[in-house]
Amino acid sequence: MAKKQVLVGQVFQTVGATNGRSWRVRETVTLFGIPHARVVSTEDEGDAKTLSCFVLVDSNYYRMIGSAPAGNVAA
């Protein structure tokens, strides 16, 4: 099975979220040897957080609702 990648520009939504907030990947970074994504709210770019890429691609926590434009960096 191919490893899922997190790309700049992808949009994710929390599984089971009642508010429907979605998060766009602004950049990917490696922290302590683990790939992470810095994401911003699609409704308010001032609302940001850093998540492990492993959590973002885990369908128990997040689902991708928008793909990244071609040529973006993977983590």
PDB file of N, CA, C and O in Angstrom:
ATOM      1  N   MET A   1       0.831  -1.172   0.000  1.00  0.00           N
ATOM      2  CA  MET A   1       0.000   0.000   0.000  1.00  0.00           C
ATOM      3  C   MET A   1       0.881   1.242   0.000  1.00  0.00           C
ATOM      4  O   MET A   1       1.852   1.316   0.753  1.00  0.00           O
ATOM      5  N   ALA A   2       0.549   2.208  -0.834  1.00  0.00           N
ATOM      6  CA  ALA A   2       1.331   3.430  -0.936  1.00  0.00           C
ATOM      7  C   ALA A   2       1.100   4.310   0.286  1.00  0.00           C
ATOM      8  O   ALA A   2      -0.010   4.395   0.811  1.00  0.00           O
ATOM      9  N   LYS A   3       2.175   4.965   0.728  1.00  0.00           N
ATOM     10  CA  LYS A   3       2.081   5.861   1.871  1.00  0.00           C
ATOM     11  C   LYS A   3       1.379   7.146   1.443  1.00  0.00           C
ATOM     12  O   LYS A   3       1.723   7.731   0.416  1.00  0.00           O
ATOM     13  N   LYS A   4       0.397   7.585   2.226  1.00  0.00           N
ATOM     14  CA  LYS A   4      -0.316   8.824   1.923  1.00  0.00           C
ATOM     15  C   LYS A   4       0.581  10.001   2.242  1.00  0.00           C
ATOM     16  O   LYS A   4       1.336   9.973   3.214  1.00  0.00           O
ATOM     17  N   GLN A   5       0.496  11.040   1.419  1.00  0.00           N
ATOM     18  CA  GLN A   5       1.317  12.224   1.606  1.00  0.00           C
ATOM     19  C   GLN A   5       0.444  13.428   1.920  1.00  0.00           C
ATOM     20  O   GLN A   5      -0.707  13.508   1.490  1.00  0.00           O
ATOM     21  N   VAL A   6       0.998  14.345   2.662  1.00  0.00           N
ATOM     22  CA  VAL A   6       0.345  15.607   2.941  1.00  0.00           C
ATOM     23  C   VAL A   6       1.017  16.659   2.074  1.00  0.00           C
ATOM     24  O   VAL A   6       2.240  16.794   2.090  1.00  0.00           O
ATOM     25  N   LEU A   7       0.223  17.400   1.321  1.00  0.00           N
ATOM     26  CA  LEU A   7       0.743  18.397   0.394  1.00  0.00           C
ATOM     27  C   LEU A   7       0.223  19.782   0.749  1.00  0.00           C
ATOM     28  O   LEU A   7      -0.905  19.933   1.219  1.00  0.00           O
ATOM     29  N   VAL A   8       1.059  20.791   0.519  1.00  0.00           N
ATOM     30  CA  VAL A   8       0.651  22.173   0.714  1.00  0.00           C
ATOM     31  C   VAL A   8      -0.556  22.441  -0.184  1.00  0.00           C
ATOM     32  O   VAL A   8      -0.549  22.117  -1.371  1.00  0.00           O
ATOM     33  N   GLY A   9      -1.588  23.037   0.406  1.00  0.00           N
ATOM     34  CA  GLY A   9      -2.800  23.365  -0.341  1.00  0.00           C
ATOM     35  C   GLY A   9      -3.950  22.395  -0.108  1.00  0.00           C
ATOM     36  O   GLY A   9      -5.101  22.731  -0.387  1.00  0.00           O
ATOM     37  N   GLN A  10      -3.662  21.200   0.398  1.00  0.00           N
ATOM     38  CA  GLN A  10      -4.739  20.257   0.678  1.00  0.00           C
ATOM     39  C   GLN A  10      -5.625  20.814   1.787  1.00  0.00           C
ATOM     40  O   GLN A  10      -5.166  21.559   2.653  1.00  0.00           O
ATOM     41  N   VAL A  11      -6.907  20.439   1.744  1.00  0.00           N
ATOM     42  CA  VAL A  11      -7.864  20.901   2.758  1.00  0.00           C
ATOM     43  C   VAL A  11      -8.436  19.675   3.461  1.00  0.00           C
ATOM     44  O   VAL A  11      -8.859  18.715   2.817  1.00  0.00           O
ATOM     45  N   PHE A  12      -8.440  19.723   4.798  1.00  0.00           N
ATOM     46  CA  PHE A  12      -8.922  18.622   5.623  1.00  0.00           C
ATOM     47  C   PHE A  12     -10.035  19.112   6.544  1.00  0.00           C
ATOM     48  O   PHE A  12     -10.106  20.291   6.892  1.00  0.00           O
ATOM     49  N   GLN A  13     -10.900  18.173   6.927  1.00  0.00           N
ATOM     50  CA  GLN A  13     -11.960  18.465   7.886  1.00  0.00           C
ATOM     51  C   GLN A  13     -11.935  17.390   8.969  1.00  0.00           C
ATOM     52  O   GLN A  13     -11.704  16.213   8.689  1.00  0.00           O
ATOM     53  N   THR A  14     -12.175  17.811  10.201  1.00  0.00           N
ATOM     54  CA  THR A  14     -12.204  16.863  11.313  1.00  0.00           C
ATOM     55  C   THR A  14     -13.369  15.905  11.122  1.00  0.00           C
ATOM     56  O   THR A  14     -14.480  16.333  10.809  1.00  0.00           O
ATOM     57  N   VAL A  15     -13.126  14.616  11.308  1.00  0.00           N
ATOM     58  CA  VAL A  15     -14.179  13.612  11.214  1.00  0.00           C
ATOM     59  C   VAL A  15     -15.156  13.840  12.366  1.00  0.00           C
ATOM     60  O   VAL A  15     -14.745  13.967  13.519  1.00  0.00           O
ATOM     61  N   GLY A  16     -16.441  13.892  12.050  1.00  0.00           N
ATOM     62  CA  GLY A  16     -17.466  14.082  13.063  1.00  0.00           C
ATOM     63  C   GLY A  16     -17.579  15.497  13.591  1.00  0.00           C
ATOM     64  O   GLY A  16     -18.257  15.720  14.594  1.00  0.00           O
ATOM     65  N   ALA A  17     -16.936  16.459  12.948  1.00  0.00           N
ATOM     66  CA  ALA A  17     -16.982  17.844  13.410  1.00  0.00           C
ATOM     67  C   ALA A  17     -18.394  18.406  13.273  1.00  0.00           C
ATOM     68  O   ALA A  17     -19.039  18.253  12.236  1.00  0.00           O
ATOM     69  N   THR A  18     -18.857  19.049  14.320  1.00  0.00           N
ATOM     70  CA  THR A  18     -20.190  19.638  14.278  1.00  0.00           C
ATOM     71  C   THR A  18     -20.174  21.043  13.683  1.00  0.00           C
ATOM     72  O   THR A  18     -21.182  21.498  13.142  1.00  0.00           O
ATOM     73  N   ASN A  19     -19.032  21.736  13.779  1.00  0.00           N
ATOM     74  CA  ASN A  19     -18.969  23.100  13.253  1.00  0.00           C
ATOM     75  C   ASN A  19     -18.568  23.147  11.780  1.00  0.00           C
ATOM     76  O   ASN A  19     -18.686  24.195  11.146  1.00  0.00           O
ATOM     77  N   GLY A  20     -18.098  22.035  11.229  1.00  0.00           N
ATOM     78  CA  GLY A  20     -17.750  21.989   9.807  1.00  0.00           C
ATOM     79  C   GLY A  20     -16.504  22.765   9.423  1.00  0.00           C
ATOM     80  O   GLY A  20     -16.280  23.020   8.239  1.00  0.00           O
ATOM     81  N   ARG A  21     -15.688  23.147  10.395  1.00  0.00           N
ATOM     82  CA  ARG A  21     -14.474  23.909  10.088  1.00  0.00           C
ATOM     83  C   ARG A  21     -13.516  23.055   9.269  1.00  0.00           C
ATOM     84  O   ARG A  21     -13.368  21.858   9.516  1.00  0.00           O
ATOM     85  N   SER A  22     -12.875  23.677   8.301  1.00  0.00           N
ATOM     86  CA  SER A  22     -11.894  22.967   7.494  1.00  0.00           C
ATOM     87  C   SER A  22     -10.555  23.680   7.610  1.00  0.00           C
ATOM     88  O   SER A  22     -10.482  24.863   7.941  1.00  0.00           O
ATOM     89  N   TRP A  23      -9.485  22.914   7.325  1.00  0.00           N
ATOM     90  CA  TRP A  23      -8.122  23.381   7.533  1.00  0.00           C
ATOM     91  C   TRP A  23      -7.299  23.179   6.268  1.00  0.00           C
ATOM     92  O   TRP A  23      -7.284  22.082   5.708  1.00  0.00           O
ATOM     93  N   ARG A  24      -6.612  24.229   5.811  1.00  0.00           N
ATOM     94  CA  ARG A  24      -5.751  24.173   4.622  1.00  0.00           C
ATOM     95  C   ARG A  24      -4.299  24.077   5.058  1.00  0.00           C
ATOM     96  O   ARG A  24      -3.861  24.810   5.944  1.00  0.00           O
ATOM     97  N   VAL A  25      -3.547  23.165   4.429  1.00  0.00           N
ATOM     98  CA  VAL A  25      -2.128  23.005   4.738  1.00  0.00           C
ATOM     99  C   VAL A  25      -1.357  24.189   4.162  1.00  0.00           C
ATOM    100  O   VAL A  25      -1.347  24.409   2.951  1.00  0.00           O
ATOM    101  N   ARG A  26      -0.716  24.939   5.041  1.00  0.00           N
ATOM    102  CA  ARG A  26       0.074  26.105   4.614  1.00  0.00           C
ATOM    103  C   ARG A  26       1.525  25.721   4.336  1.00  0.00           C
ATOM    104  O   ARG A  26       2.138  26.216   3.391  1.00  0.00           O
ATOM    105  N   GLU A  27       2.074  24.822   5.182  1.00  0.00           N
ATOM    106  CA  GLU A  27       3.448  24.363   4.982  1.00  0.00           C
ATOM    107  C   GLU A  27       3.642  23.047   5.711  1.00  0.00           C
ATOM    108  O   GLU A  27       2.858  22.688   6.590  1.00  0.00           O
ATOM    109  N   THR A  28       4.684  22.339   5.341  1.00  0.00           N
ATOM    110  CA  THR A  28       5.052  21.113   6.033  1.00  0.00           C
ATOM    111  C   THR A  28       6.436  21.310   6.640  1.00  0.00           C
ATOM    112  O   THR A  28       7.305  21.946   6.045  1.00  0.00           O
ATOM    113  N   VAL A  29       6.625  20.754   7.837  1.00  0.00           N
ATOM    114  CA  VAL A  29       7.888  20.868   8.560  1.00  0.00           C
ATOM    115  C   VAL A  29       8.182  19.537   9.238  1.00  0.00           C
ATOM    116  O   VAL A  29       7.289  18.708   9.416  1.00  0.00           O
ATOM    117  N   THR A  30       9.436  19.342   9.613  1.00  0.00           N
ATOM    118  CA  THR A  30       9.810  18.154  10.374  1.00  0.00           C
ATOM    119  C   THR A  30      10.203  18.606  11.772  1.00  0.00           C
ATOM    120  O   THR A  30      11.113  19.417  11.943  1.00  0.00           O
ATOM    121  N   LEU A  31       9.502  18.070  12.772  1.00  0.00           N
ATOM    122  CA  LEU A  31       9.775  18.391  14.169  1.00  0.00           C
ATOM    123  C   LEU A  31      10.158  17.116  14.902  1.00  0.00           C
ATOM    124  O   LEU A  31       9.376  16.166  14.947  1.00  0.00           O
ATOM    125  N   PHE A  32      11.331  17.089  15.467  1.00  0.00           N
ATOM    126  CA  PHE A  32      11.824  15.906  16.195  1.00  0.00           C
ATOM    127  C   PHE A  32      11.806  14.664  15.307  1.00  0.00           C
ATOM    128  O   PHE A  32      11.549  13.557  15.781  1.00  0.00           O
ATOM    129  N   GLY A  33      12.082  14.855  14.012  1.00  0.00           N
ATOM    130  CA  GLY A  33      12.134  13.746  13.068  1.00  0.00           C
ATOM    131  C   GLY A  33      10.780  13.264  12.577  1.00  0.00           C
ATOM    132  O   GLY A  33      10.706  12.266  11.860  1.00  0.00           O
ATOM    133  N   ILE A  34       9.704  13.956  12.950  1.00  0.00           N
ATOM    134  CA  ILE A  34       8.352  13.557  12.561  1.00  0.00           C
ATOM    135  C   ILE A  34       7.754  14.630  11.651  1.00  0.00           C
ATOM    136  O   ILE A  34       7.790  15.814  11.988  1.00  0.00           O
ATOM    137  N   PRO A  35       7.199  14.225  10.490  1.00  0.00           N
ATOM    138  CA  PRO A  35       6.598  15.221   9.590  1.00  0.00           C
ATOM    139  C   PRO A  35       5.316  15.812  10.181  1.00  0.00           C
ATOM    140  O   PRO A  35       4.449  15.089  10.674  1.00  0.00           O
ATOM    141  N   HIS A  36       5.217  17.134  10.121  1.00  0.00           N
ATOM    142  CA  HIS A  36       4.052  17.865  10.603  1.00  0.00           C
ATOM    143  C   HIS A  36       3.554  18.820   9.516  1.00  0.00           C
ATOM    144  O   HIS A  36       4.282  19.163   8.585  1.00  0.00           O
ATOM    145  N   ALA A  37       2.308  19.235   9.659  1.00  0.00           N
ATOM    146  CA  ALA A  37       1.724  20.221   8.757  1.00  0.00           C
ATOM    147  C   ALA A  37       1.252  21.412   9.574  1.00  0.00           C
ATOM    148  O   ALA A  37       0.621  21.249  10.618  1.00  0.00           O
ATOM    149  N   ARG A  38       1.554  22.586   9.103  1.00  0.00           N
ATOM    150  CA  ARG A  38       1.005  23.800   9.701  1.00  0.00           C
ATOM    151  C   ARG A  38      -0.235  24.130   8.881  1.00  0.00           C
ATOM    152  O   ARG A  38      -0.157  24.354   7.674  1.00  0.00           O
ATOM    153  N   VAL A  39      -1.371  24.155   9.552  1.00  0.00           N
ATOM    154  CA  VAL A  39      -2.646  24.352   8.869  1.00  0.00           C
ATOM    155  C   VAL A  39      -3.312  25.621   9.375  1.00  0.00           C
ATOM    156  O   VAL A  39      -3.109  26.040  10.515  1.00  0.00           O
ATOM    157  N   VAL A  40      -4.123  26.231   8.489  1.00  0.00           N
ATOM    158  CA  VAL A  40      -4.898  27.418   8.847  1.00  0.00           C
ATOM    159  C   VAL A  40      -6.356  27.149   8.524  1.00  0.00           C
ATOM    160  O   VAL A  40      -6.678  26.412   7.591  1.00  0.00           O
ATOM    161  N   SER A  41      -7.228  27.754   9.306  1.00  0.00           N
ATOM    162  CA  SER A  41      -8.660  27.618   9.076  1.00  0.00           C
ATOM    163  C   SER A  41      -9.013  28.259   7.737  1.00  0.00           C
ATOM    164  O   SER A  41      -8.485  29.317   7.395  1.00  0.00           O
ATOM    165  N   THR A  42      -9.896  27.628   6.988  1.00  0.00           N
ATOM    166  CA  THR A  42     -10.326  28.219   5.714  1.00  0.00           C
ATOM    167  C   THR A  42     -11.270  29.391   5.955  1.00  0.00           C
ATOM    168  O   THR A  42     -11.485  30.201   5.053  1.00  0.00           O
ATOM    169  N   GLU A  43     -11.841  29.498   7.167  1.00  0.00           N
ATOM    170  CA  GLU A  43     -12.737  30.607   7.494  1.00  0.00           C
ATOM    171  C   GLU A  43     -11.992  31.796   8.107  1.00  0.00           C
ATOM    172  O   GLU A  43     -12.409  32.942   7.942  1.00  0.00           O
ATOM    173  N   ASP A  44     -10.891  31.521   8.813  1.00  0.00           N
ATOM    174  CA  ASP A  44     -10.148  32.558   9.524  1.00  0.00           C
ATOM    175  C   ASP A  44      -8.672  32.178   9.528  1.00  0.00           C
ATOM    176  O   ASP A  44      -8.244  31.360  10.342  1.00  0.00           O
ATOM    177  N   GLU A  45      -7.891  32.766   8.623  1.00  0.00           N
ATOM    178  CA  GLU A  45      -6.479  32.386   8.504  1.00  0.00           C
ATOM    179  C   GLU A  45      -5.658  32.746   9.731  1.00  0.00           C
ATOM    180  O   GLU A  45      -4.504  32.330   9.835  1.00  0.00           O
ATOM    181  N   GLY A  46      -6.220  33.510  10.664  1.00  0.00           N
ATOM    182  CA  GLY A  46      -5.550  33.807  11.912  1.00  0.00           C
ATOM    183  C   GLY A  46      -5.618  32.635  12.882  1.00  0.00           C
ATOM    184  O   GLY A  46      -4.891  32.596  13.874  1.00  0.00           O
ATOM    185  N   ASP A  47      -6.488  31.691  12.589  1.00  0.00           N
ATOM    186  CA  ASP A  47      -6.634  30.492  13.412  1.00  0.00           C
ATOM    187  C   ASP A  47      -5.773  29.399  12.787  1.00  0.00           C
ATOM    188  O   ASP A  47      -6.108  28.871  11.728  1.00  0.00           O
ATOM    189  N   ALA A  48      -4.668  29.062  13.440  1.00  0.00           N
ATOM    190  CA  ALA A  48      -3.711  28.106  12.886  1.00  0.00           C
ATOM    191  C   ALA A  48      -3.299  27.091  13.940  1.00  0.00           C
ATOM    192  O   ALA A  48      -3.398  27.349  15.140  1.00  0.00           O
ATOM    193  N   LYS A  49      -2.835  25.936  13.480  1.00  0.00           N
ATOM    194  CA  LYS A  49      -2.301  24.922  14.387  1.00  0.00           C
ATOM    195  C   LYS A  49      -1.331  24.028  13.622  1.00  0.00           C
ATOM    196  O   LYS A  49      -1.300  24.020  12.392  1.00  0.00           O
ATOM    197  N   THR A  50      -0.548  23.280  14.379  1.00  0.00           N
ATOM    198  CA  THR A  50       0.406  22.343  13.800  1.00  0.00           C
ATOM    199  C   THR A  50      -0.037  20.939  14.186  1.00  0.00           C
ATOM    200  O   THR A  50      -0.280  20.654  15.358  1.00  0.00           O
ATOM    201  N   LEU A  51      -0.139  20.061  13.182  1.00  0.00           N
ATOM    202  CA  LEU A  51      -0.591  18.684  13.388  1.00  0.00           C
ATOM    203  C   LEU A  51       0.405  17.716  12.772  1.00  0.00           C
ATOM    204  O   LEU A  51       1.038  18.028  11.763  1.00  0.00           O
ATOM    205  N   SER A  52       0.542  16.562  13.366  1.00  0.00           N
ATOM    206  CA  SER A  52       1.348  15.505  12.770  1.00  0.00           C
ATOM    207  C   SER A  52       0.712  15.097  11.443  1.00  0.00           C
ATOM    208  O   SER A  52      -0.510  14.981  11.351  1.00  0.00           O
ATOM    209  N   CYS A  53       1.518  14.882  10.434  1.00  0.00           N
ATOM    210  CA  CYS A  53       0.997  14.418   9.144  1.00  0.00           C
ATOM    211  C   CYS A  53       0.345  13.045   9.283  1.00  0.00           C
ATOM    212  O   CYS A  53      -0.589  12.718   8.550  1.00  0.00           O
ATOM    213  N   PHE A  54       0.842  12.239  10.231  1.00  0.00           N
ATOM    214  CA  PHE A  54       0.257  10.916  10.461  1.00  0.00           C
ATOM    215  C   PHE A  54      -1.191  11.045  10.931  1.00  0.00           C
ATOM    216  O   PHE A  54      -2.031  10.219  10.572  1.00  0.00           O
ATOM    217  N   VAL A  55      -1.491  12.063  11.723  1.00  0.00           N
ATOM    218  CA  VAL A  55      -2.859  12.294  12.190  1.00  0.00           C
ATOM    219  C   VAL A  55      -3.730  12.789  11.035  1.00  0.00           C
ATOM    220  O   VAL A  55      -4.873  12.357  10.892  1.00  0.00           O
ATOM    221  N   LEU A  56      -3.198  13.689  10.213  1.00  0.00           N
ATOM    222  CA  LEU A  56      -3.984  14.225   9.095  1.00  0.00           C
ATOM    223  C   LEU A  56      -4.412  13.147   8.105  1.00  0.00           C
ATOM    224  O   LEU A  56      -5.516  13.216   7.567  1.00  0.00           O
ATOM    225  N   VAL A  57      -3.573  12.169   7.859  1.00  0.00           N
ATOM    226  CA  VAL A  57      -3.934  11.131   6.879  1.00  0.00           C
ATOM    227  C   VAL A  57      -4.679   9.959   7.511  1.00  0.00           C
ATOM    228  O   VAL A  57      -5.075   9.027   6.811  1.00  0.00           O
ATOM    229  N   ASP A  58      -4.873   9.998   8.833  1.00  0.00           N
ATOM    230  CA  ASP A  58      -5.613   8.946   9.526  1.00  0.00           C
ATOM    231  C   ASP A  58      -7.106   9.240   9.398  1.00  0.00           C
ATOM    232  O   ASP A  58      -7.590  10.237   9.934  1.00  0.00           O
ATOM    233  N   SER A  59      -7.837   8.381   8.692  1.00  0.00           N
ATOM    234  CA  SER A  59      -9.258   8.607   8.419  1.00  0.00           C
ATOM    235  C   SER A  59     -10.120   8.534   9.674  1.00  0.00           C
ATOM    236  O   SER A  59     -11.312   8.835   9.611  1.00  0.00           O
ATOM    237  N   ASN A  60      -9.555   8.146  10.803  1.00  0.00           N
ATOM    238  CA  ASN A  60     -10.291   8.184  12.066  1.00  0.00           C
ATOM    239  C   ASN A  60     -10.369   9.605  12.624  1.00  0.00           C
ATOM    240  O   ASN A  60     -11.225   9.893  13.461  1.00  0.00           O
ATOM    241  N   TYR A  61      -9.484  10.494  12.169  1.00  0.00           N
ATOM    242  CA  TYR A  61      -9.415  11.848  12.705  1.00  0.00           C
ATOM    243  C   TYR A  61      -9.758  12.936  11.693  1.00  0.00           C
ATOM    244  O   TYR A  61     -10.491  13.872  12.015  1.00  0.00           O
ATOM    245  N   TYR A  62      -9.236  12.820  10.474  1.00  0.00           N
ATOM    246  CA  TYR A  62      -9.449  13.850   9.448  1.00  0.00           C
ATOM    247  C   TYR A  62      -9.774  13.203   8.119  1.00  0.00           C
ATOM    248  O   TYR A  62      -9.386  12.066   7.848  1.00  0.00           O
ATOM    249  N   ARG A  63     -10.506  13.960   7.280  1.00  0.00           N
ATOM    250  CA  ARG A  63     -10.744  13.511   5.910  1.00  0.00           C
ATOM    251  C   ARG A  63     -10.385  14.654   4.979  1.00  0.00           C
ATOM    252  O   ARG A  63     -10.672  15.817   5.262  1.00  0.00           O
ATOM    253  N   MET A  64      -9.752  14.311   3.864  1.00  0.00           N
ATOM    254  CA  MET A  64      -9.365  15.326   2.898  1.00  0.00           C
ATOM    255  C   MET A  64     -10.594  15.710   2.077  1.00  0.00           C
ATOM    256  O   MET A  64     -11.284  14.845   1.537  1.00  0.00           O
ATOM    257  N   ILE A  65     -10.862  17.013   1.988  1.00  0.00           N
ATOM    258  CA  ILE A  65     -12.008  17.485   1.223  1.00  0.00           C
ATOM    259  C   ILE A  65     -11.594  18.337   0.033  1.00  0.00           C
ATOM    260  O   ILE A  65     -12.443  18.744  -0.760  1.00  0.00           O
ATOM    261  N   GLY A  66     -10.290  18.613  -0.103  1.00  0.00           N
ATOM    262  CA  GLY A  66      -9.781  19.375  -1.232  1.00  0.00           C
ATOM    263  C   GLY A  66      -8.348  18.999  -1.507  1.00  0.00           C
ATOM    264  O   GLY A  66      -7.541  18.894  -0.584  1.00  0.00           O
ATOM    265  N   SER A  67      -8.023  18.793  -2.773  1.00  0.00           N
ATOM    266  CA  SER A  67      -6.665  18.369  -3.122  1.00  0.00           C
ATOM    267  C   SER A  67      -5.762  19.580  -3.361  1.00  0.00           C
ATOM    268  O   SER A  67      -6.225  20.707  -3.536  1.00  0.00           O
ATOM    269  N   ALA A  68      -4.482  19.308  -3.361  1.00  0.00           N
ATOM    270  CA  ALA A  68      -3.472  20.346  -3.549  1.00  0.00           C
ATOM    271  C   ALA A  68      -3.231  20.599  -5.031  1.00  0.00           C
ATOM    272  O   ALA A  68      -3.350  19.683  -5.845  1.00  0.00           O
ATOM    273  N   PRO A  69      -2.892  21.838  -5.387  1.00  0.00           N
ATOM    274  CA  PRO A  69      -2.490  22.126  -6.762  1.00  0.00           C
ATOM    275  C   PRO A  69      -1.214  21.339  -7.118  1.00  0.00           C
ATOM    276  O   PRO A  69      -0.425  21.011  -6.232  1.00  0.00           O
ATOM    277  N   ALA A  70      -1.016  21.043  -8.378  1.00  0.00           N
ATOM    278  CA  ALA A  70       0.162  20.289  -8.837  1.00  0.00           C
ATOM    279  C   ALA A  70       1.443  21.042  -8.489  1.00  0.00           C
ATOM    280  O   ALA A  70       1.492  22.271  -8.524  1.00  0.00           O
ATOM    281  N   GLY A  71       2.495  20.260  -8.146  1.00  0.00           N
ATOM    282  CA  GLY A  71       3.806  20.848  -7.899  1.00  0.00           C
ATOM    283  C   GLY A  71       4.067  21.246  -6.459  1.00  0.00           C
ATOM    284  O   GLY A  71       5.071  21.904  -6.187  1.00  0.00           O
ATOM    285  N   ASN A  72       3.206  20.876  -5.533  1.00  0.00           N
ATOM    286  CA  ASN A  72       3.424  21.231  -4.137  1.00  0.00           C
ATOM    287  C   ASN A  72       4.300  20.219  -3.433  1.00  0.00           C
ATOM    288  O   ASN A  72       4.463  19.091  -3.899  1.00  0.00           O
ATOM    289  N   VAL A  73       4.872  20.633  -2.293  1.00  0.00           N
ATOM    290  CA  VAL A  73       5.831  19.841  -1.541  1.00  0.00           C
ATOM    291  C   VAL A  73       5.105  18.825  -0.666  1.00  0.00           C
ATOM    292  O   VAL A  73       4.091  19.142  -0.045  1.00  0.00           O
ATOM    293  N   ALA A  74       5.630  17.608  -0.621  1.00  0.00           N
ATOM    294  CA  ALA A  74       5.029  16.545   0.196  1.00  0.00           C
ATOM    295  C   ALA A  74       5.771  16.384   1.504  1.00  0.00           C
ATOM    296  O   ALA A  74       6.940  16.748   1.635  1.00  0.00           O
ATOM    297  N   ALA A  75       5.059  15.828   2.465  1.00  0.00           N
ATOM    298  CA  ALA A  75       5.682  15.493   3.755  1.00  0.00           C
ATOM    299  C   ALA A  75       5.280  14.087   4.121  1.00  0.00           C
ATOM    300  O   ALA A  75       5.683  13.582   5.169  1.00  0.00           O
TER     301      ALA A  75
END
